[in-house]
Every structure is written in structure tokens, then in C-alpha cells.
Amino acid sequence: MPFWIIGERQGGPVNSVAWVKEDGLGFEFADVNLEPHRLTASGIAIGSAPIAHRVDYKLETLDDFITSGLFVTTRGEGWSRTLDLRRATSGKWSIRTKGEGFLALPDPGGAVADLAEALDCDLALSPLTNSMPVLRHRMLDGGGPVDFLMAWVSLPDLAVYASGQRYTFVRKTGKASVIRYETRDGGFTSDVTFDEEGLVVDYPKLGRRLAAR
């Protein structure tokens, strides 16, 4: 049984979005409930690297789009893992994990002490979790650079690491905003396009959103 299930919230429009990942990394689909200062979502993703796997997640934020909880399950042939990552209103993070079967990757979970300054989770290869810092700092119309510490969740192993990141507004074209995402160690940079609601449309080097017909 899962450790917790995030309750569905009402009051904001539900956006059903899908992204196709680059280089055969797979697909992701999410139902996203956006309110003026909060976000909840549930999603599913299919990946092929480093091994074939399925991801199911539920995400909830509190005011200012600050993470309240991320519940993730991953599974593949002969194995499964579960991560229950939460941030209390006091700022304290907690991690609970469960695993079955053998997976030759790092163990799930991580050191909560490393996450003390983090406000956001960041699910690897998911365009969804880039929305929270952008919305909180109202970067769709300008701003930055702003530095963050994220609770980054690796897939499919569900190991959790502290990740330094930087966001910088680049330009606005019509209703779309381009914001530069960088890891603070300089290892990765991408100019990410967001729609007017703060959801990713195009994430070079990761994937792009499928347009509704």
C-alpha cells in the first residue's frame, strides 16, 4: 500500500498535457490543476533509459507553489520502487521509500539534511516541475537570474539529491515566455519555452509538448 495519496483539489482549471521526450526518452502525460498560488498534478511517464520503466506520480504544492509532497512509483521487469517525499510548513523535509526486486542503480531516497534550504522538488526528465519556481517568482514577464536549491529526484531509481539551479528570463514572444534553465555546476543549460499559464511547451534537450488538435 502507498504511504499516502494526495487529495484532489478543486477551484482551478485542469490542464491535460502531454510531452514527447527527445532521443527516445519516452512520453509523459499529466493532469494539472492550476490555482492562483497552488498547483496539484497527477501524471504518468514511460522511459527507456537507463532501463525500460514506468513512472506514476502525484504532486501537491502549498501557497506560493512551494512543494508539499511528491509521491512517485516506478516499476519495470521484476522490480518496483516507491518514494514519498514531503516538505512540512516548518520547512523540514521527510523521505520514505520502499522497493521490491533487484535494480542495479542507486538506492531510493537521500539525506534530508541536504535539502534544508529547498522549496521545490524536481522530478528528473519531467517538464512539469519547472513550473513551480517560475510561477512563484512571476518570471513569465521578466526577472532573474534567480538561484534555487531543489530536491532533485532521479529516475527510475528514485534517489534524491540536492541540486543547485538557476532560472533567468530571456524574452517574451506573444503569450510565450522563454526562460533559461541552468544547473549551477554548469553541466546543463536549456532555453525553455512556457505558455501563459506557466506550463512548459518546449524544453530543448529534453522534450516538447504535444499540441491539442
VOBA-781475 format. One record per residue: residue in three letters; x, y negated, z of N, C-alpha, C, CB in turn. Coordinates in steps of 0.2 Angstrom, whole numbers, padded with zeros to 4 digits, always signed. Glycine has a CB too. Layout:
VOBA-781475
ALAXYZXYZXYZXYZ ...
This chain:
VOBA-781475
MET+0004+0006+0000+0000+0000+0000+0004-0006+0000-0005+0000+0006 PRO+0002-0012-0004+0006-0018-0003+0006-0021+0003+0004-0023-0009 PHE+0011-0025+0005+0011-0028+0011+0006-0034+0012+0018-0031+0012 TRP+0004-0037+0006-0001-0042+0006-0003-0043-0001+0002-0049+0009 ILE-0009-0047-0001-0012-0049-0008-0013-0056-0007-0018-0044-0010 ILE-0011-0060-0012-0013-0067-0011-0020-0068-0013-0008-0071-0016 GLY-0024-0072-0010-0031-0073-0011-0031-0078-0017-0034-0076-0005 GLU-0037-0077-0021-0038-0081-0027-0041-0088-0024-0043-0078-0032 ARG-0038-0093-0027-0041-0100-0025-0045-0102-0031-0035-0105-0025 GLN-0050-0107-0029-0054-0110-0034-0053-0117-0034-0062-0108-0032 GLY-0056-0121-0039-0056-0128-0039-0051-0131-0045-0053-0130-0033 GLY-0047-0127-0048-0043-0129-0054-0045-0125-0060-0036-0129-0052 PRO-0043-0128-0066-0044-0124-0072-0039-0118-0072-0043-0128-0078 VAL-0042-0112-0075-0037-0106-0076-0035-0106-0083-0041-0100-0074 ASN-0028-0106-0083-0025-0106-0090-0022-0099-0091-0019-0111-0090 SER-0024-0095-0096-0022-0089-0098-0016-0090-0103-0027-0084-0101 VAL-0010-0088-0101-0004-0090-0106+0000-0084-0107+0000-0095-0103 ALA+0003-0083-0113+0007-0078-0114+0014-0080-0117+0004-0073-0119 TRP+0019-0077-0116+0026-0079-0119+0029-0073-0122+0030-0082-0113 VAL+0032-0074-0127+0036-0068-0130+0043-0070-0129+0035-0067-0138 LYS+0047-0065-0126+0054-0067-0124+0059-0065-0130+0056-0062-0118 GLU+0064-0069-0130+0069-0068-0135+0074-0062-0135+0074-0074-0135 ASP+0077-0060-0140+0081-0054-0140+0079-0048-0137+0088-0056-0136 GLY+0072-0047-0139+0069-0041-0137+0068-0040-0129+0073-0035-0139 LEU+0068-0046-0125+0067-0045-0118+0060-0043-0116+0070-0052-0115 GLY+0055-0044-0120+0049-0042-0119+0044-0047-0119+0049-0039-0112 PHE+0038-0046-0115+0032-0051-0115+0030-0052-0108+0027-0048-0120 GLU+0026-0058-0108+0024-0060-0101+0017-0063-0102+0028-0064-0097 PHE+0012-0061-0098+0005-0064-0098+0004-0066-0091+0000-0059-0101 ALA+0001-0072-0090-0001-0074-0083-0008-0078-0084+0004-0079-0081 ASP-0012-0077-0078-0017-0082-0077-0015-0087-0072-0024-0078-0075 VAL-0015-0093-0074-0013-0098-0069-0018-0103-0067-0007-0102-0073 ASN-0019-0104-0061-0024-0109-0058-0020-0115-0056-0028-0105-0052 LEU-0022-0120-0059-0018-0127-0058-0023-0131-0054-0015-0130-0064 GLU-0021-0134-0048-0025-0139-0045-0020-0145-0044-0027-0137-0037 PRO-0022-0151-0042-0018-0157-0042-0012-0156-0039-0022-0162-0039 HIS-0011-0152-0033-0005-0151-0030-0003-0144-0028-0005-0155-0023 ARG-0007-0139-0031-0005-0132-0030-0006-0128-0036-0010-0130-0024 LEU-0003-0122-0035-0003-0118-0041-0004-0110-0038+0003-0118-0045 THR-0008-0107-0041-0008-0099-0040-0008-0096-0046-0014-0097-0035 ALA-0005-0090-0047-0005-0086-0053-0004-0079-0052+0001-0089-0057 SER-0006-0075-0056-0005-0068-0057-0003-0066-0064-0011-0063-0054 GLY+0002-0062-0064+0005-0060-0071+0008-0053-0071+0010-0065-0072 ILE+0009-0051-0078+0012-0045-0079+0017-0046-0085+0007-0040-0082 ALA+0023-0043-0084+0028-0043-0089+0031-0036-0091+0034-0048-0087 ILE+0033-0036-0097+0036-0029-0099+0043-0031-0102+0032-0026-0105 GLY+0048-0028-0099+0055-0029-0101+0059-0023-0103+0059-0032-0095 SER+0064-0024-0107+0068-0018-0109+0076-0019-0107+0068-0019-0117 ALA+0078-0024-0103+0085-0024-0101+0085-0026-0093+0088-0030-0105 PRO+0089-0022-0090+0094-0018-0092+0091-0011-0093+0100-0017-0087 ILE+0085-0009-0091+0081-0003-0092+0074-0005-0094+0082+0002-0087 ALA+0070-0001-0097+0063-0002-0098+0060-0003-0091+0060+0003-0102 HIS+0055-0008-0090+0052-0009-0084+0046-0013-0085+0057-0012-0079 ARG+0041-0012-0080+0035-0016-0080+0035-0021-0073+0029-0012-0080 VAL+0033-0027-0074+0033-0031-0068+0026-0034-0067+0038-0038-0069 ASP+0023-0033-0061+0017-0036-0059+0018-0041-0053+0012-0031-0057 TYR+0015-0047-0054+0017-0052-0048+0011-0056-0047+0023-0057-0050 LYS+0011-0059-0041+0006-0064-0038+0010-0070-0035+0001-0061-0033 LEU+0008-0076-0037+0012-0082-0034+0007-0086-0031+0016-0085-0040 GLU+0009-0089-0025+0005-0095-0022+0009-0100-0020+0000-0092-0017 THR+0007-0106-0021+0011-0112-0018+0006-0116-0013+0013-0117-0023 LEU+0009-0120-0009+0005-0124-0004+0006-0131-0007+0008-0124+0003 ASP+0004-0136-0003+0004-0143-0006+0011-0145-0009+0002-0148+0000 ASP+0011-0149-0014+0017-0151-0017+0021-0146-0021+0022-0154-0012 PHE+0017-0140-0023+0019-0135-0027+0025-0131-0023+0021-0137-0034 ILE+0025-0131-0017+0030-0128-0013+0028-0121-0012+0032-0131-0006 THR+0033-0116-0013+0031-0109-0013+0028-0107-0006+0037-0105-0015 SER+0023-0103-0006+0020-0100+0000+0022-0092-0001+0013-0101+0000 GLY+0021-0089-0006+0023-0082-0007+0023-0080-0014+0017-0078-0003 LEU+0027-0075-0015+0028-0071-0021+0028-0064-0020+0035-0074-0025 PHE+0023-0060-0022+0023-0053-0022+0024-0050-0028+0016-0051-0019 VAL+0029-0046-0029+0031-0043-0035+0032-0035-0035+0038-0046-0038 THR+0030-0032-0040+0031-0025-0040+0034-0023-0047+0025-0020-0039 THR+0039-0019-0047+0042-0017-0053+0043-0009-0053+0050-0020-0054 ARG+0042-0007-0059+0042+0001-0060+0045+0003-0067+0036+0004-0058 GLY+0048+0009-0067+0050+0012-0073+0050+0019-0072+0057+0009-0075 GLU+0053+0023-0077+0053+0030-0076+0056+0033-0070+0056+0033-0083 GLY+0052+0035-0066+0055+0039-0060+0056+0034-0054+0061+0042-0061 TRP+0054+0028-0054+0056+0023-0049+0051+0017-0048+0063+0020-0050 SER+0051+0014-0042+0047+0008-0042+0050+0004-0036+0039+0010-0040 ARG+0048-0002-0036+0051-0007-0031+0045-0012-0029+0057-0010-0032 THR+0045-0015-0023+0041-0020-0021+0044-0025-0017+0035-0017-0017 LEU+0043-0031-0018+0046-0037-0015+0040-0042-0012+0051-0041-0019 ASP+0040-0043-0006+0036-0048-0003+0040-0053+0000+0032-0044+0003 LEU+0040-0059-0004+0044-0065-0002+0040-0070+0000+0049-0067-0008 ARG+0041-0073+0006+0036-0078+0009+0040-0084+0012+0032-0075+0014 ARG+0037-0090+0011+0040-0096+0014+0035-0099+0019+0043-0101+0009 ALA+0036-0099+0026+0031-0102+0030+0031-0109+0030+0033-0100+0038 THR+0026-0113+0033+0026-0120+0033+0032-0123+0037+0019-0122+0035 SER+0035-0119+0041+0041-0121+0045+0047-0122+0041+0042-0117+0051 GLY+0047-0119+0035+0052-0118+0031+0056-0112+0031+0057-0124+0032 LYS+0054-0107+0035+0058-0101+0036+0055-0096+0031+0057-0098+0043 TRP+0060-0093+0028+0058-0088+0023+0059-0081+0026+0064-0088+0017 SER+0055-0076+0023+0055-0069+0025+0055-0065+0019+0049-0068+0030 ILE+0058-0059+0020+0058-0054+0014+0056-0047+0017+0065-0054+0011 ARG+0052-0044+0013+0051-0037+0015+0051-0033+0008+0044-0036+0018 THR+0054-0027+0008+0054-0023+0002+0053-0016+0003+0062-0024-0001 LYS+0051-0013-0002+0050-0006-0002+0052-0003-0009+0043-0004-0001 GLY+0055+0003-0009+0057+0006-0015+0056+0014-0015+0065+0005-0016 GLU+0055+0017-0021+0054+0024-0022+0058+0026-0028+0047+0026-0022 GLY+0061+0032-0028+0065+0034-0033+0072+0031-0034+0062+0033-0040 PHE+0076+0033-0038+0083+0030-0039+0084+0025-0045+0088+0036-0041 LEU+0087+0020-0043+0088+0014-0048+0095+0012-0047+0083+0009-0047 ALA+0099+0013-0052+0107+0011-0052+0108+0004-0053+0111+0015-0057 LEU+0105+0000-0048+0105-0008-0048+0106-0010-0041+0099-0011-0052 PRO+0107-0016-0040+0107-0019-0033+0101-0017-0029+0109-0026-0033 ASP+0101-0017-0022+0096-0016-0018+0091-0022-0018+0098-0014-0011 PRO+0085-0021-0017+0080-0026-0017+0081-0031-0011+0073-0024-0017 GLY+0079-0037-0011+0079-0041-0005+0086-0045-0005+0079-0037+0001 GLY+0087-0049+0000+0093-0053+0001+0093-0056+0008+0093-0058-0004 ALA+0098-0061+0009+0099-0064+0015+0095-0070+0016+0106-0066+0016 VAL+0090-0070+0020+0085-0076+0021+0089-0082+0023+0080-0074+0026 ALA+0095-0081+0027+0099-0087+0029+0101-0091+0023+0104-0085+0033 ASP+0102-0088+0018+0105-0092+0012+0099-0096+0008+0108-0087+0007 LEU+0093-0095+0010+0088-0098+0007+0085-0104+0011+0082-0094+0006 ALA+0088-0106+0017+0085-0111+0021+0083-0117+0018+0090-0112+0027 GLU+0087-0120+0013+0085-0126+0010+0081-0126+0004+0092-0130+0008 ALA+0079-0120+0002+0075-0119-0004+0067-0120-0003+0076-0111-0007 LEU+0064-0123-0008+0057-0124-0008+0053-0120-0013+0056-0132-0009 ASP+0057-0117-0017+0054-0114-0023+0057-0107-0024+0055-0118-0029 CYS+0053-0102-0026+0055-0096-0029+0056-0097-0036+0050-0090-0027 ASP+0060-0092-0039+0062-0092-0046+0062-0085-0049+0068-0096-0048 LEU+0057-0083-0052+0057-0076-0054+0061-0076-0061+0050-0073-0055 ALA+0066-0071-0061+0070-0071-0067+0066-0070-0073+0075-0065-0066 LEU+0068-0073-0079+0065-0072-0085+0058-0074-0086+0066-0065-0087 SER+0055-0077-0081+0048-0080-0081+0048-0087-0082+0045-0078-0074 PRO+0045-0089-0087+0044-0097-0088+0040-0100-0083+0042-0098-0095 LEU+0035-0096-0080+0031-0099-0075+0034-0103-0069+0026-0094-0073 THR+0039-0100-0066+0041-0103-0060+0045-0109-0061+0045-0098-0056 ASN+0047-0111-0068+0050-0118-0069+0045-0123-0068+0052-0118-0076 SER+0038-0122-0068+0033-0127-0067+0033-0131-0060+0027-0124-0069 MET+0035-0127-0055+0034-0130-0048+0038-0136-0047+0035-0125-0043 PRO+0045-0136-0048+0049-0141-0047+0048-0147-0051+0056-0140-0047 VAL+0046-0146-0058+0044-0151-0062+0038-0155-0060+0043-0148-0069 LEU+0033-0151-0058+0026-0154-0056+0027-0158-0049+0021-0149-0055 ARG+0031-0155-0045+0032-0158-0038+0035-0165-0039+0036-0154-0033 HIS+0040-0165-0043+0044-0172-0044+0042-0176-0050+0051-0170-0045 ARG+0036-0174-0053+0032-0178-0058+0037-0180-0064+0030-0185-0055 MET+0041-0174-0066+0046-0175-0071+0043-0175-0078+0051-0170-0070 LEU+0037-0174-0079+0034-0174-0086+0035-0181-0090+0027-0172-0086 ASP+0035-0186-0086+0036-0193-0088+0043-0196-0087+0031-0197-0086 GLY+0047-0193-0084+0054-0195-0083+0057-0193-0076+0054-0203-0083 GLY+0063-0195-0075+0066-0193-0069+0072-0188-0070+0061-0191-0064 GLY+0076-0188-0064+0082-0184-0064+0088-0187-0065+0081-0178-0069 PRO+0094-0184-0065+0094-0177-0063+0092-0175-0056+0101-0174-0064 VAL+0089-0170-0054+0087-0168-0048+0090-0161-0046+0079-0168-0047 ASP+0093-0160-0041+0096-0154-0039+0092-0150-0034+0103-0155-0036 PHE+0091-0143-0035+0087-0139-0031+0091-0133-0029+0081-0137-0035 LEU+0089-0130-0024+0091-0123-0022+0085-0118-0022+0094-0123-0014 MET+0085-0113-0026+0080-0109-0027+0081-0102-0024+0079-0108-0035 ALA+0076-0099-0022+0076-0091-0021+0075-0087-0027+0070-0090-0015 TRP+0080-0086-0030+0080-0083-0037+0079-0075-0036+0086-0084-0041 VAL+0074-0072-0040+0073-0065-0039+0075-0062-0046+0065-0064-0038 SER+0080-0057-0045+0082-0054-0051+0078-0048-0053+0089-0051-0049 LEU+0077-0047-0059+0073-0041-0062+0077-0036-0066+0068-0044-0067 PRO+0076-0030-0065+0070-0027-0062+0071-0025-0054+0067-0021-0065 ASP+0077-0026-0052+0079-0024-0045+0076-0027-0040+0087-0024-0045 LEU+0074-0033-0041+0071-0037-0035+0076-0040-0030+0065-0034-0032 ALA+0082-0040-0031+0087-0043-0027+0086-0051-0027+0094-0042-0029 VAL+0087-0054-0021+0085-0061-0020+0092-0065-0019+0080-0062-0014 TYR+0093-0070-0022+0099-0074-0021+0097-0081-0021+0104-0073-0027 ALA+0102-0085-0018+0101-0092-0018+0104-0095-0024+0105-0096-0011 SER+0100-0099-0028+0103-0101-0034+0102-0109-0035+0098-0098-0040 GLY+0108-0112-0036+0108-0119-0037+0106-0121-0044+0115-0122-0035 GLN+0101-0126-0045+0099-0128-0052+0098-0135-0052+0092-0124-0053 ARG+0098-0138-0058+0097-0145-0059+0092-0146-0065+0104-0148-0061 TYR+0087-0151-0064+0082-0152-0069+0083-0160-0071+0075-0151-0067 THR+0083-0161-0078+0084-0168-0080+0079-0169-0086+0091-0169-0082 PHE+0075-0175-0085+0070-0177-0090+0075-0179-0097+0066-0182-0088 VAL+0073-0176-0102+0076-0178-0109+0072-0183-0113+0078-0172-0112 ARG+0066-0181-0115+0062-0185-0119+0055-0183-0119+0065-0185-0126 LYS+0050-0187-0121+0043-0185-0122+0041-0186-0129+0039-0190-0117 THR+0038-0181-0132+0036-0181-0139+0028-0180-0139+0040-0176-0144 GLY+0024-0185-0140+0017-0184-0140+0015-0182-0132+0015-0178-0145 LYS+0012-0176-0132+0010-0174-0125+0015-0169-0122+0003-0170-0125 ALA+0020-0167-0126+0025-0163-0124+0031-0166-0120+0028-0158-0129 SER+0034-0163-0115+0040-0166-0112+0045-0161-0112+0038-0168-0105 VAL+0051-0163-0114+0057-0159-0114+0062-0161-0108+0061-0160-0120 ILE+0063-0155-0104+0067-0156-0098+0073-0151-0098+0062-0155-0092 ARG+0079-0154-0097+0085-0149-0097+0085-0146-0090+0091-0154-0098 TYR+0086-0139-0091+0087-0135-0085+0094-0132-0085+0082-0128-0086 GLU+0098-0133-0080+0105-0131-0079+0106-0127-0073+0109-0137-0080 THR+0110-0122-0073+0112-0119-0067+0118-0123-0065+0114-0111-0068 ARG+0119-0124-0058+0124-0129-0056+0131-0126-0056+0122-0131-0049 ASP+0131-0120-0057+0138-0117-0059+0140-0118-0066+0138-0110-0057 GLY+0136-0121-0070+0137-0122-0077+0137-0116-0082+0144-0125-0077 GLY+0134-0111-0079+0134-0105-0083+0128-0105-0088+0133-0099-0079 PHE+0123-0109-0087+0117-0109-0092+0114-0115-0092+0112-0103-0089 THR+0112-0117-0098+0108-0124-0100+0103-0122-0105+0113-0129-0102 SER+0097-0125-0104+0092-0125-0109+0088-0131-0109+0088-0118-0109 ASP+0086-0134-0115+0081-0139-0115+0074-0136-0116+0083-0144-0121 VAL+0070-0136-0111+0064-0133-0110+0058-0138-0112+0063-0130-0103 THR+0053-0136-0116+0048-0140-0118+0042-0138-0113+0046-0139-0125 PHE+0038-0143-0110+0032-0141-0106+0026-0145-0109+0033-0144-0099 ASP+0020-0142-0108+0014-0146-0111+0012-0151-0105+0009-0141-0112 GLU+0007-0154-0107+0005-0160-0102+0002-0157-0096-0001-0164-0106 GLU+0001-0151-0095-0001-0148-0088+0005-0146-0084-0006-0143-0089 GLY+0011-0146-0087+0017-0143-0084+0019-0136-0085+0017-0145-0077 LEU+0016-0133-0090+0017-0126-0091+0022-0125-0097+0011-0122-0093 VAL+0026-0121-0097+0032-0120-0102+0029-0118-0109+0037-0115-0100 VAL+0031-0122-0114+0029-0120-0121+0035-0117-0125+0027-0126-0125 ASP+0041-0119-0124+0046-0116-0127+0052-0117-0123+0048-0120-0134 TYR+0056-0111-0122+0061-0111-0117+0067-0107-0121+0060-0106-0111 PRO+0071-0112-0125+0077-0109-0129+0081-0104-0125+0081-0114-0132 LYS+0083-0099-0128+0087-0094-0125+0083-0089-0120+0093-0097-0121 LEU+0077-0090-0119+0073-0086-0115+0066-0084-0119+0071-0089-0109 GLY+0062-0088-0121+0056-0086-0125+0052-0092-0126+0052-0081-0120 ARG+0046-0091-0130+0041-0096-0132+0034-0094-0130+0042-0098-0139 ARG+0030-0099-0129+0023-0097-0128+0019-0096-0134+0020-0103-0124 LEU+0015-0091-0134+0011-0089-0140+0005-0094-0140+0008-0082-0140 ALA+0003-0097-0146-0002-0102-0147-0009-0098-0147-0001-0106-0153 ALA-0014-0101-0144-0021-0099-0144-0023-0100-0151-0025-0102-0139 ARG-0027-0095-0154-0030-0096-0161-0037-0099-0160-0030-0090-0165 
